[in-house]
Amino acid sequence: MSDWQGISEFVAVAERHSFTAAARQLDCSVAQVSRNVAALEHRLGLKLLFRSTRSVTLTKEGELYLQHCRHLVTGLQEANQLLADFNQTPRGRLRITAPVYYGEYRIAPLLHQFLRQYPELELQLQLSNERLDLIQGSYDLAIRLGQLEDSSLMARRLTSRQLHLVAAPAYLATAGTPKNLTELQHHSCLPGTLDHWRFQEAGKAVSFRPRGRVQCNSGLALLDAASCGLGLVQLPDYYLSTALAKGELIEVLSEFRPKPEGIWALYPQNRHLTARVQLLIDFLHQQLALDVS
C-alpha cells in the first residue's frame, strides 16, 4: 500500500469538515474518501478525525498531521501543474521589475528576445531603482543587483558584476594616482546612492566613505562626471567597459577590488512558479552567463 494513499482525501476532509464536500472536490465517491482515510488511520495506528452524523473534526494528532500533509498536497498539485504547463505553449502575462540602467542596458533586450521565442506571452516591465514589493505589486520576478537583504523571497543567481574604481587621465594627471586606500581621503570622490565604497584588503572586506563635489543617484551621471575629470568613481563593469576600452577612464587600486557581487532573479516563495517564469529564469541565466564567459 502506498504511503501517499489517503493523504489527499484526509486533507480535503479536514479542510472542509465534510466527507461529502471532500468527495465533491476530489471528484470521487464518498465511500472511496471514507475508505482511503480509514486505511490511512489504520496504517498510522492513530485516529485523525472525530466523525459524527453532523460534523467532522480533527483529533489532536490529526491537527498536527494536517500541518505537514497540507504542504505535501500543495506541492504535488504545483508539481502536476508545472508539468502540465510545460506541455503547453507558454502564454499569459509576465510582470517583472528591474533596476533602471541595468534593465535598459541588459534585461529589456533579453526579454524582447524571449518574447520573440514565445509570441503568446505578454510583458509588463517596471524599471525602478526602488525595491518594489513583489507580493503587493503582483510581480512574477524581480532582478536585483549586489548584496541581497534578508527576505522571504526565493533567489537564483543569474550572473555577477564587478565594481571598479576609475578616474579620467586628466584628473589623475592633476591630482595623482592613489597608491592605497588611505590616500583616497585626499582625493575628490563621486559618491552615488550608497554612502560607502567597497574594497578588499588582505582578504577582508573593507569600506570607505567617499566625499566630493558631486553626489548623484545616477550611475550614468557619475560616469559623465568622472569622464569630465571631476574625480574618482566606483561603478559596476557594465557602466565602464566602453570607457575603459577607449582609455577615457583608467582603473586605479585594482589590487583592492571587492569580490564580484551577484545579479539575482527573485520571486515570491509562496507563489507557484509557473512554467513561463521558470523558462524565463533559465533563459536569463543562460544568456547572462555569456557576459562573464
GUVOLUM-143013 format. One record per residue (C-alpha): x, y, z; residue number from 1. Coordinates in nm, 2 decimals. Example, Ala and Ser with C-alpha at 12.3 -4.5 7.8 and 13.67 -1.06 7.14 Angstrom:
% GUVOLUM-143013
{c1->1.23&c2->-0.45&c3->0.78&resi->1}
{c1->1.37&c2->-0.11&c3->0.71&resi->2}
% end
This chain:
% GUVOLUM-143013
{c1->0.00&c2->0.00&c3->0.00&resi->1}
{c1->0.13&c2->0.34&c3->-0.09&resi->2}
{c1->0.24&c2->0.58&c3->0.18&resi->3}
{c1->0.05&c2->0.85&c3->-0.01&resi->4}
{c1->-0.28&c2->0.67&c3->-0.02&resi->5}
{c1->-0.54&c2->0.86&c3->0.18&resi->6}
{c1->-0.34&c2->1.18&c3->0.23&resi->7}
{c1->-0.52&c2->1.39&c3->-0.03&resi->8}
{c1->-0.86&c2->1.26&c3->0.10&resi->9}
{c1->-0.76&c2->1.34&c3->0.46&resi->10}
{c1->-0.66&c2->1.69&c3->0.38&resi->11}
{c1->-0.97&c2->1.76&c3->0.18&resi->12}
{c1->-1.20&c2->1.63&c3->0.46&resi->13}
{c1->-1.00&c2->1.81&c3->0.73&resi->14}
{c1->-1.02&c2->2.14&c3->0.54&resi->15}
{c1->-1.39&c2->2.11&c3->0.46&resi->16}
{c1->-1.51&c2->1.93&c3->0.77&resi->17}
{c1->-1.71&c2->1.70&c3->0.55&resi->18}
{c1->-1.67&c2->1.38&c3->0.36&resi->19}
{c1->-1.93&c2->1.48&c3->0.11&resi->20}
{c1->-1.76&c2->1.81&c3->0.03&resi->21}
{c1->-1.43&c2->1.64&c3->0.00&resi->22}
{c1->-1.56&c2->1.38&c3->-0.24&resi->23}
{c1->-1.71&c2->1.66&c3->-0.45&resi->24}
{c1->-1.37&c2->1.84&c3->-0.46&resi->25}
{c1->-1.18&c2->1.52&c3->-0.55&resi->26}
{c1->-1.45&c2->1.41&c3->-0.80&resi->27}
{c1->-1.49&c2->1.07&c3->-0.64&resi->28}
{c1->-1.74&c2->0.89&c3->-0.42&resi->29}
{c1->-1.80&c2->0.95&c3->-0.05&resi->30}
{c1->-1.73&c2->0.58&c3->0.01&resi->31}
{c1->-1.39&c2->0.60&c3->-0.16&resi->32}
{c1->-1.29&c2->0.90&c3->0.05&resi->33}
{c1->-1.40&c2->0.73&c3->0.37&resi->34}
{c1->-1.23&c2->0.41&c3->0.28&resi->35}
{c1->-0.90&c2->0.58&c3->0.20&resi->36}
{c1->-0.90&c2->0.79&c3->0.51&resi->37}
{c1->-0.98&c2->0.48&c3->0.72&resi->38}
{c1->-0.69&c2->0.30&c3->0.56&resi->39}
{c1->-0.46&c2->0.59&c3->0.64&resi->40}
{c1->-0.56&c2->0.59&c3->1.00&resi->41}
{c1->-0.51&c2->0.21&c3->1.02&resi->42}
{c1->-0.16&c2->0.24&c3->0.86&resi->43}
{c1->-0.06&c2->0.52&c3->1.11&resi->44}
{c1->-0.22&c2->0.34&c3->1.41&resi->45}
{c1->-0.38&c2->0.67&c3->1.51&resi->46}
{c1->-0.73&c2->0.83&c3->1.49&resi->47}
{c1->-0.71&c2->1.15&c3->1.28&resi->48}
{c1->-1.08&c2->1.25&c3->1.27&resi->49}
{c1->-1.38&c2->1.25&c3->1.50&resi->50}
{c1->-1.68&c2->1.16&c3->1.29&resi->51}
{c1->-2.04&c2->1.22&c3->1.37&resi->52}
{c1->-2.36&c2->1.24&c3->1.17&resi->53}
{c1->-2.34&c2->1.62&c3->1.16&resi->54}
{c1->-1.98&c2->1.71&c3->1.16&resi->55}
{c1->-1.62&c2->1.60&c3->1.12&resi->56}
{c1->-1.35&c2->1.74&c3->1.35&resi->57}
{c1->-0.97&c2->1.68&c3->1.39&resi->58}
{c1->-0.81&c2->1.50&c3->1.67&resi->59}
{c1->-0.50&c2->1.65&c3->1.83&resi->60}
{c1->-0.29&c2->1.41&c3->1.62&resi->61}
{c1->-0.50&c2->1.50&c3->1.31&resi->62}
{c1->-0.43&c2->1.87&c3->1.36&resi->63}
{c1->-0.05&c2->1.80&c3->1.38&resi->64}
{c1->-0.06&c2->1.57&c3->1.08&resi->65}
{c1->-0.26&c2->1.82&c3->0.87&resi->66}
{c1->0.01&c2->2.09&c3->0.91&resi->67}
{c1->0.26&c2->1.87&c3->0.73&resi->68}
{c1->0.02&c2->1.70&c3->0.49&resi->69}
{c1->-0.12&c2->2.03&c3->0.36&resi->70}
{c1->0.23&c2->2.12&c3->0.23&resi->71}
{c1->0.26&c2->1.78&c3->0.06&resi->72}
{c1->-0.07&c2->1.81&c3->-0.12&resi->73}
{c1->0.01&c2->2.17&c3->-0.23&resi->74}
{c1->0.35&c2->2.06&c3->-0.35&resi->75}
{c1->0.21&c2->1.77&c3->-0.55&resi->76}
{c1->-0.06&c2->2.00&c3->-0.71&resi->77}
{c1->0.20&c2->2.25&c3->-0.81&resi->78}
{c1->0.43&c2->1.99&c3->-0.95&resi->79}
{c1->0.15&c2->1.85&c3->-1.16&resi->80}
{c1->0.05&c2->2.20&c3->-1.28&resi->81}
{c1->0.41&c2->2.27&c3->-1.36&resi->82}
{c1->0.44&c2->1.97&c3->-1.59&resi->83}
{c1->0.10&c2->2.04&c3->-1.74&resi->84}
{c1->0.23&c2->2.40&c3->-1.82&resi->85}
{c1->0.54&c2->2.26&c3->-1.98&resi->86}
{c1->0.32&c2->2.05&c3->-2.22&resi->87}
{c1->0.16&c2->2.37&c3->-2.34&resi->88}
{c1->0.29&c2->2.68&c3->-2.53&resi->89}
{c1->0.38&c2->2.94&c3->-2.27&resi->90}
{c1->0.12&c2->3.21&c3->-2.27&resi->91}
{c1->0.00&c2->3.48&c3->-2.04&resi->92}
{c1->0.14&c2->3.79&c3->-1.87&resi->93}
{c1->0.49&c2->3.83&c3->-1.72&resi->94}
{c1->0.52&c2->4.11&c3->-1.47&resi->95}
{c1->0.88&c2->4.20&c3->-1.40&resi->96}
{c1->1.07&c2->4.47&c3->-1.22&resi->97}
{c1->1.44&c2->4.56&c3->-1.27&resi->98}
{c1->1.68&c2->4.85&c3->-1.19&resi->99}
{c1->1.66&c2->5.13&c3->-1.44&resi->100}
{c1->2.00&c2->5.13&c3->-1.61&resi->101}
{c1->2.07&c2->4.75&c3->-1.60&resi->102}
{c1->1.71&c2->4.69&c3->-1.70&resi->103}
{c1->1.75&c2->4.92&c3->-2.01&resi->104}
{c1->2.10&c2->4.80&c3->-2.09&resi->105}
{c1->2.08&c2->4.42&c3->-2.04&resi->106}
{c1->1.74&c2->4.29&c3->-1.92&resi->107}
{c1->1.50&c2->4.45&c3->-2.16&resi->108}
{c1->1.68&c2->4.34&c3->-2.47&resi->109}
{c1->1.69&c2->3.98&c3->-2.34&resi->110}
{c1->1.32&c2->4.00&c3->-2.25&resi->111}
{c1->1.24&c2->4.11&c3->-2.61&resi->112}
{c1->1.44&c2->3.81&c3->-2.74&resi->113}
{c1->1.24&c2->3.58&c3->-2.51&resi->114}
{c1->0.91&c2->3.73&c3->-2.63&resi->115}
{c1->1.01&c2->3.66&c3->-2.99&resi->116}
{c1->1.05&c2->3.29&c3->-2.90&resi->117}
{c1->0.71&c2->3.28&c3->-2.73&resi->118}
{c1->0.47&c2->3.50&c3->-2.92&resi->119}
{c1->0.17&c2->3.42&c3->-2.69&resi->120}
{c1->0.34&c2->3.59&c3->-2.39&resi->121}
{c1->0.28&c2->3.94&c3->-2.27&resi->122}
{c1->0.53&c2->4.16&c3->-2.08&resi->123}
{c1->0.48&c2->4.43&c3->-1.82&resi->124}
{c1->0.83&c2->4.56&c3->-1.72&resi->125}
{c1->0.86&c2->4.82&c3->-1.44&resi->126}
{c1->1.21&c2->4.98&c3->-1.43&resi->127}
{c1->1.28&c2->5.13&c3->-1.09&resi->128}
{c1->1.57&c2->5.16&c3->-0.85&resi->129}
{c1->1.34&c2->5.13&c3->-0.56&resi->130}
{c1->1.30&c2->4.78&c3->-0.41&resi->131}
{c1->0.94&c2->4.72&c3->-0.50&resi->132}
{c1->0.72&c2->4.48&c3->-0.31&resi->133}
{c1->0.67&c2->4.18&c3->-0.53&resi->134}
{c1->0.37&c2->4.05&c3->-0.34&resi->135}
{c1->0.18&c2->4.38&c3->-0.32&resi->136}
{c1->0.27&c2->4.46&c3->-0.68&resi->137}
{c1->0.19&c2->4.11&c3->-0.81&resi->138}
{c1->0.53&c2->4.08&c3->-0.97&resi->139}
{c1->0.64&c2->3.74&c3->-1.11&resi->140}
{c1->1.01&c2->3.83&c3->-1.09&resi->141}
{c1->1.25&c2->4.09&c3->-0.98&resi->142}
{c1->1.61&c2->4.15&c3->-1.09&resi->143}
{c1->1.82&c2->4.27&c3->-0.81&resi->144}
{c1->2.19&c2->4.37&c3->-0.80&resi->145}
{c1->2.46&c2->4.32&c3->-0.54&resi->146}
{c1->2.41&c2->4.21&c3->-0.18&resi->147}
{c1->2.07&c2->4.08&c3->-0.10&resi->148}
{c1->1.88&c2->4.18&c3->0.21&resi->149}
{c1->1.72&c2->3.92&c3->0.43&resi->150}
{c1->1.37&c2->3.85&c3->0.30&resi->151}
{c1->1.12&c2->3.58&c3->0.24&resi->152}
{c1->1.19&c2->3.58&c3->-0.14&resi->153}
{c1->1.35&c2->3.30&c3->-0.33&resi->154}
{c1->1.67&c2->3.39&c3->-0.52&resi->155}
{c1->1.86&c2->3.24&c3->-0.81&resi->156}
{c1->2.20&c2->3.39&c3->-0.90&resi->157}
{c1->2.20&c2->3.47&c3->-1.27&resi->158}
{c1->2.55&c2->3.62&c3->-1.31&resi->159}
{c1->2.78&c2->3.86&c3->-1.13&resi->160}
{c1->2.91&c2->4.21&c3->-1.16&resi->161}
{c1->3.25&c2->4.36&c3->-1.07&resi->162}
{c1->3.30&c2->4.70&c3->-0.91&resi->163}
{c1->3.59&c2->4.91&c3->-1.04&resi->164}
{c1->3.74&c2->5.24&c3->-0.91&resi->165}
{c1->3.82&c2->5.46&c3->-1.20&resi->166}
{c1->3.91&c2->5.82&c3->-1.30&resi->167}
{c1->3.99&c2->6.02&c3->-1.61&resi->168}
{c1->4.35&c2->6.05&c3->-1.72&resi->169}
{c1->4.32&c2->6.43&c3->-1.68&resi->170}
{c1->4.22&c2->6.40&c3->-1.32&resi->171}
{c1->4.50&c2->6.16&c3->-1.24&resi->172}
{c1->4.75&c2->6.39&c3->-1.41&resi->173}
{c1->4.64&c2->6.67&c3->-1.18&resi->174}
{c1->4.56&c2->6.50&c3->-0.85&resi->175}
{c1->4.79&c2->6.20&c3->-0.88&resi->176}
{c1->4.71&c2->5.83&c3->-0.86&resi->177}
{c1->4.62&c2->5.69&c3->-0.52&resi->178}
{c1->4.85&c2->5.41&c3->-0.41&resi->179}
{c1->4.64&c2->5.27&c3->-0.12&resi->180}
{c1->4.30&c2->5.31&c3->0.04&resi->181}
{c1->4.43&c2->5.56&c3->0.29&resi->182}
{c1->4.52&c2->5.81&c3->0.02&resi->183}
{c1->4.16&c2->5.82&c3->-0.11&resi->184}
{c1->4.07&c2->6.07&c3->0.17&resi->185}
{c1->4.29&c2->6.32&c3->-0.01&resi->186}
{c1->4.10&c2->6.28&c3->-0.34&resi->187}
{c1->3.78&c2->6.42&c3->-0.49&resi->188}
{c1->3.53&c2->6.13&c3->-0.49&resi->189}
{c1->3.20&c2->6.09&c3->-0.67&resi->190}
{c1->2.96&c2->5.91&c3->-0.43&resi->191}
{c1->2.64&c2->5.75&c3->-0.55&resi->192}
{c1->2.33&c2->5.61&c3->-0.38&resi->193}
{c1->2.54&c2->5.42&c3->-0.12&resi->194}
{c1->2.73&c2->5.63&c3->0.14&resi->195}
{c1->3.03&c2->5.39&c3->0.12&resi->196}
{c1->3.26&c2->5.22&c3->-0.14&resi->197}
{c1->3.35&c2->4.85&c3->-0.10&resi->198}
{c1->3.70&c2->4.71&c3->-0.13&resi->199}
{c1->3.90&c2->4.40&c3->-0.04&resi->200}
{c1->4.22&c2->4.43&c3->0.16&resi->201}
{c1->4.43&c2->4.15&c3->0.30&resi->202}
{c1->4.15&c2->3.91&c3->0.23&resi->203}
{c1->3.89&c2->4.11&c3->0.42&resi->204}
{c1->3.61&c2->4.33&c3->0.31&resi->205}
{c1->3.66&c2->4.70&c3->0.39&resi->206}
{c1->3.46&c2->5.01&c3->0.32&resi->207}
{c1->3.54&c2->5.38&c3->0.25&resi->208}
{c1->3.31&c2->5.68&c3->0.28&resi->209}
{c1->3.37&c2->5.89&c3->-0.03&resi->210}
{c1->3.34&c2->6.27&c3->-0.03&resi->211}
{c1->3.35&c2->6.51&c3->-0.31&resi->212}
{c1->3.18&c2->6.80&c3->-0.50&resi->213}
{c1->2.93&c2->6.58&c3->-0.68&resi->214}
{c1->2.69&c2->6.32&c3->-0.54&resi->215}
{c1->2.42&c2->6.16&c3->-0.76&resi->216}
{c1->2.19&c2->5.86&c3->-0.76&resi->217}
{c1->2.25&c2->5.80&c3->-1.13&resi->218}
{c1->2.54&c2->5.58&c3->-1.25&resi->219}
{c1->2.54&c2->5.74&c3->-1.59&resi->220}
{c1->2.56&c2->6.09&c3->-1.44&resi->221}
{c1->2.85&c2->5.98&c3->-1.22&resi->222}
{c1->3.02&c2->5.82&c3->-1.52&resi->223}
{c1->3.00&c2->6.15&c3->-1.71&resi->224}
{c1->3.13&c2->6.34&c3->-1.41&resi->225}
{c1->3.43&c2->6.11&c3->-1.39&resi->226}
{c1->3.49&c2->6.14&c3->-1.76&resi->227}
{c1->3.49&c2->6.51&c3->-1.72&resi->228}
{c1->3.78&c2->6.48&c3->-1.47&resi->229}
{c1->3.58&c2->6.57&c3->-1.16&resi->230}
{c1->3.71&c2->6.28&c3->-0.95&resi->231}
{c1->3.72&c2->5.91&c3->-0.88&resi->232}
{c1->3.41&c2->5.69&c3->-0.90&resi->233}
{c1->3.33&c2->5.33&c3->-0.82&resi->234}
{c1->3.09&c2->5.17&c3->-1.06&resi->235}
{c1->2.99&c2->4.82&c3->-1.19&resi->236}
{c1->3.17&c2->4.69&c3->-1.50&resi->237}
{c1->2.87&c2->4.73&c3->-1.73&resi->238}
{c1->2.89&c2->5.11&c3->-1.69&resi->239}
{c1->3.26&c2->5.12&c3->-1.76&resi->240}
{c1->3.36&c2->4.86&c3->-2.03&resi->241}
{c1->3.35&c2->5.10&c3->-2.32&resi->242}
{c1->3.52&c2->5.39&c3->-2.15&resi->243}
{c1->3.80&c2->5.16&c3->-2.01&resi->244}
{c1->3.85&c2->5.01&c3->-2.36&resi->245}
{c1->3.89&c2->5.35&c3->-2.52&resi->246}
{c1->4.12&c2->5.48&c3->-2.24&resi->247}
{c1->3.87&c2->5.75&c3->-2.15&resi->248}
{c1->3.89&c2->5.62&c3->-1.79&resi->249}
{c1->4.16&c2->5.43&c3->-1.61&resi->250}
{c1->4.12&c2->5.19&c3->-1.32&resi->251}
{c1->4.31&c2->5.26&c3->-1.00&resi->252}
{c1->4.37&c2->5.04&c3->-0.69&resi->253}
{c1->4.28&c2->4.73&c3->-0.89&resi->254}
{c1->4.45&c2->4.52&c3->-0.62&resi->255}
{c1->4.18&c2->4.63&c3->-0.38&resi->256}
{c1->3.88&c2->4.53&c3->-0.60&resi->257}
{c1->3.60&c2->4.39&c3->-0.39&resi->258}
{c1->3.47&c2->4.03&c3->-0.46&resi->259}
{c1->3.22&c2->4.01&c3->-0.75&resi->260}
{c1->2.86&c2->4.06&c3->-0.65&resi->261}
{c1->2.56&c2->3.87&c3->-0.76&resi->262}
{c1->2.29&c2->3.96&c3->-1.01&resi->263}
{c1->1.98&c2->3.78&c3->-0.89&resi->264}
{c1->1.63&c2->3.67&c3->-1.00&resi->265}
{c1->1.39&c2->3.70&c3->-0.71&resi->266}
{c1->1.04&c2->3.56&c3->-0.68&resi->267}
{c1->0.79&c2->3.50&c3->-0.40&resi->268}
{c1->0.84&c2->3.16&c3->-0.23&resi->269}
{c1->0.47&c2->3.13&c3->-0.16&resi->270}
{c1->0.37&c2->3.17&c3->-0.52&resi->271}
{c1->0.35&c2->2.88&c3->-0.77&resi->272}
{c1->0.64&c2->2.92&c3->-1.01&resi->273}
{c1->0.48&c2->2.89&c3->-1.35&resi->274}
{c1->0.64&c2->2.73&c3->-1.64&resi->275}
{c1->0.68&c2->3.06&c3->-1.82&resi->276}
{c1->0.86&c2->3.22&c3->-1.52&resi->277}
{c1->1.08&c2->2.91&c3->-1.49&resi->278}
{c1->1.16&c2->2.92&c3->-1.86&resi->279}
{c1->1.25&c2->3.29&c3->-1.83&resi->280}
{c1->1.48&c2->3.24&c3->-1.54&resi->281}
{c1->1.66&c2->2.97&c3->-1.72&resi->282}
{c1->1.69&c2->3.18&c3->-2.03&resi->283}
{c1->1.82&c2->3.48&c3->-1.84&resi->284}
{c1->2.08&c2->3.26&c3->-1.66&resi->285}
{c1->2.20&c2->3.11&c3->-1.99&resi->286}
{c1->2.23&c2->3.45&c3->-2.17&resi->287}
{c1->2.38&c2->3.65&c3->-1.88&resi->288}
{c1->2.64&c2->3.37&c3->-1.82&resi->289}
{c1->2.78&c2->3.46&c3->-2.17&resi->290}
{c1->2.87&c2->3.81&c3->-2.03&resi->291}
{c1->3.13&c2->3.66&c3->-1.80&resi->292}
{c1->3.24&c2->3.36&c3->-2.00&resi->293}
% end
